[in-house]
């Protein structure tokens, strides 16, 4: 007679989620265990995404823009807003022939992003970035910060933002940005 231990589903889920979060590179293998485990850990696969440039030795899967766009087309619309929380883009995101840029598609679908690192934020993406529930933003001093400096300190963008890291780059010829107004809004944060 064989003894097969069974755990309550809540405990089983907790065990698999802890395993997935401690070793994200194992998530694809964990997804093969059984369907319920796949349902639990697959969102964790997309929780933290560094596009195209994170080394494999960090224990995280590599993501390409094309692979993410493919996954966005394959998954139900409600999946990515709940799954992606941390996103880092490369300096430039190449076009994939879509009518909208890949960055615009990704930011339009992944509406739950709390931490965003995106140095090159073109004007077209600013409304999408402003609508995200961001807590942390790492951005280049450019169009985004010019736009942020025009927002009132009571704007909802500032109500959630707790960390703003600005890269001024090496070239000061991009124009002046009114950081005083932006900093006033950040100082007013709770």
C-alpha positions as CSV (number, residue, x, y, z in Angstrom):
1,X,0.0,0.0,0.0
2,X,1.5,3.3,-1.0
3,X,1.1,6.4,1.0
4,X,0.5,9.6,-1.0
5,X,0.3,12.7,1.2
6,X,-2.2,15.3,0.2
7,X,-2.1,18.9,1.3
8,X,-4.9,21.4,1.5
9,X,-5.0,23.4,-1.8
10,X,-4.1,26.6,0.1
11,X,-0.9,25.1,1.5
12,X,0.0,23.4,-1.8
13,X,-0.4,26.8,-3.6
14,X,1.8,28.5,-1.0
15,X,4.5,25.9,-1.4
16,X,4.6,26.3,-5.2
17,X,4.4,30.1,-5.1
18,X,7.3,30.2,-2.7
19,X,9.3,27.8,-4.9
20,X,8.5,29.9,-8.0
21,X,9.4,33.2,-6.4
22,X,12.6,31.9,-4.9
23,X,13.8,30.4,-8.3
24,X,11.9,32.2,-11.1
25,X,13.9,30.3,-13.7
26,X,12.1,27.1,-12.6
27,X,8.6,28.5,-13.2
28,X,8.4,27.0,-16.8
29,X,9.2,23.5,-15.3
30,X,6.8,24.0,-12.4
31,X,4.0,24.9,-14.9
32,X,4.3,21.3,-16.2
33,X,3.4,19.7,-12.9
34,X,-0.4,19.9,-13.2
35,X,-2.9,22.5,-14.5
36,X,-3.7,24.0,-11.1
37,X,0.0,24.7,-10.4
38,X,0.3,26.3,-13.9
39,X,-2.6,28.6,-13.0
40,X,-0.9,29.6,-9.8
41,X,2.7,30.1,-10.9
42,X,2.3,31.3,-14.6
43,X,1.4,34.9,-13.5
44,X,4.6,34.9,-11.4
45,X,6.6,34.2,-14.6
46,X,5.6,37.6,-15.9
47,X,5.7,39.5,-12.6
48,X,9.2,40.9,-13.1
49,X,10.3,41.4,-16.7
50,X,13.5,42.9,-18.0
51,X,13.3,43.0,-21.7
52,X,16.1,41.7,-23.9
53,X,19.1,42.5,-21.6
54,X,19.1,40.7,-18.3
55,X,21.9,38.0,-18.0
56,X,20.7,34.4,-17.6
57,X,23.0,33.9,-14.6
58,X,20.6,36.1,-12.4
59,X,18.2,33.2,-12.1
60,X,15.4,34.9,-14.1
61,X,14.1,33.9,-17.5
62,X,15.1,36.1,-20.5
63,X,12.3,37.9,-22.3
64,X,12.3,39.3,-25.8
65,X,9.9,42.0,-26.9
66,X,8.6,39.6,-29.7
67,X,8.0,36.8,-27.2
68,X,6.1,39.1,-24.9
69,X,4.0,40.4,-27.8
70,X,3.2,36.8,-28.8
71,X,2.2,36.0,-25.2
72,X,0.0,39.1,-25.1
73,X,-1.9,37.8,-28.2
74,X,-2.2,34.3,-26.8
75,X,-3.4,35.1,-23.3
76,X,-6.9,36.4,-22.2
77,X,-7.1,40.2,-21.9
78,X,-7.4,40.0,-18.0
79,X,-4.1,38.1,-17.6
80,X,-1.4,40.8,-18.1
81,X,-2.9,43.6,-16.1
82,X,-2.8,41.4,-13.0
83,X,0.5,39.7,-13.8
84,X,3.1,42.2,-14.7
85,X,4.3,44.4,-11.8
86,X,7.9,45.3,-12.7
87,X,9.1,46.2,-16.2
88,X,12.4,47.3,-17.6
89,X,12.7,48.3,-21.2
90,X,16.0,48.6,-23.2
91,X,17.0,52.0,-24.4
92,X,15.2,51.6,-27.7
93,X,12.4,49.2,-28.5
94,X,12.6,48.2,-32.2
95,X,9.4,48.2,-34.2
96,X,7.8,44.8,-35.1
97,X,5.6,46.0,-37.9
98,X,2.6,46.6,-35.7
99,X,0.5,49.8,-36.2
100,X,1.5,50.8,-32.7
101,X,5.0,50.5,-31.3
102,X,5.7,47.4,-29.2
103,X,6.2,49.6,-26.1
104,X,2.8,51.1,-26.7
105,X,1.2,47.7,-27.0
106,X,3.0,46.4,-23.9
107,X,2.2,49.4,-21.7
108,X,-1.4,49.5,-23.0
109,X,-2.0,45.9,-21.9
110,X,0.2,45.7,-18.7
111,X,-1.8,48.3,-16.8
112,X,-0.8,47.1,-13.3
113,X,2.9,48.0,-13.6
114,X,4.2,49.5,-10.3
115,X,7.9,49.8,-11.1
116,X,9.0,51.0,-14.6
117,X,12.5,51.5,-15.9
118,X,12.3,53.1,-19.4
119,X,14.9,55.5,-20.4
120,X,13.6,56.4,-23.8
121,X,10.0,57.5,-23.3
122,X,8.6,59.1,-26.4
123,X,5.8,61.6,-26.3
124,X,3.3,59.1,-27.6
125,X,3.8,56.9,-24.5
126,X,3.4,59.6,-21.9
127,X,-0.4,59.2,-21.5
128,X,0.1,55.5,-20.9
129,X,2.9,56.0,-18.4
130,X,0.9,58.6,-16.5
131,X,-2.1,56.2,-16.3
132,X,-0.1,53.4,-14.6
133,X,-0.2,52.9,-10.9
134,X,3.5,53.6,-10.6
135,X,5.3,53.6,-7.3
136,X,8.8,53.6,-8.8
137,X,9.9,55.3,-12.1
138,X,13.4,55.4,-13.6
139,X,13.4,57.7,-16.6
140,X,15.5,59.9,-18.7
141,X,15.2,63.6,-18.3
142,X,13.2,64.4,-21.4
143,X,9.6,64.5,-22.6
144,X,8.2,62.7,-19.6
145,X,9.7,64.9,-17.0
146,X,8.8,68.0,-19.0
147,X,5.2,66.8,-19.0
148,X,5.3,65.9,-15.3
149,X,6.6,69.3,-14.4
150,X,3.4,70.8,-15.8
151,X,1.1,68.6,-13.7
152,X,-0.4,70.0,-10.5
153,X,0.9,68.4,-7.3
154,X,-2.5,67.0,-6.7
155,X,-2.5,64.9,-9.9
156,X,-3.1,61.2,-9.3
157,X,0.2,60.3,-10.9
158,X,2.0,61.8,-7.9
159,X,-0.4,60.3,-5.3
160,X,1.1,56.8,-6.0
161,X,4.7,57.6,-7.0
162,X,7.2,57.2,-4.1
163,X,10.5,56.9,-6.0
164,X,11.5,58.9,-9.1
165,X,15.0,58.4,-10.5
166,X,16.1,60.7,-13.2
167,X,18.9,60.0,-15.7
168,X,20.2,63.3,-16.9
169,X,22.6,61.6,-19.4
170,X,25.7,63.2,-20.7
171,X,24.3,65.9,-23.0
172,X,22.7,69.0,-21.5
173,X,21.6,70.3,-24.8
174,X,18.1,68.7,-24.6
175,X,16.6,71.7,-23.1
176,X,15.6,72.9,-19.6
177,X,13.2,70.9,-17.4
178,X,11.4,72.6,-14.6
179,X,12.4,70.1,-11.9
180,X,11.4,72.6,-9.1
181,X,7.7,72.0,-9.9
182,X,8.1,68.3,-10.2
183,X,10.0,68.2,-6.9
184,X,7.3,70.2,-5.2
185,X,4.8,67.5,-6.3
186,X,7.0,64.8,-5.0
187,X,7.6,66.5,-1.7
188,X,3.9,66.6,-1.2
189,X,3.7,62.8,-1.3
190,X,2.2,61.1,1.7
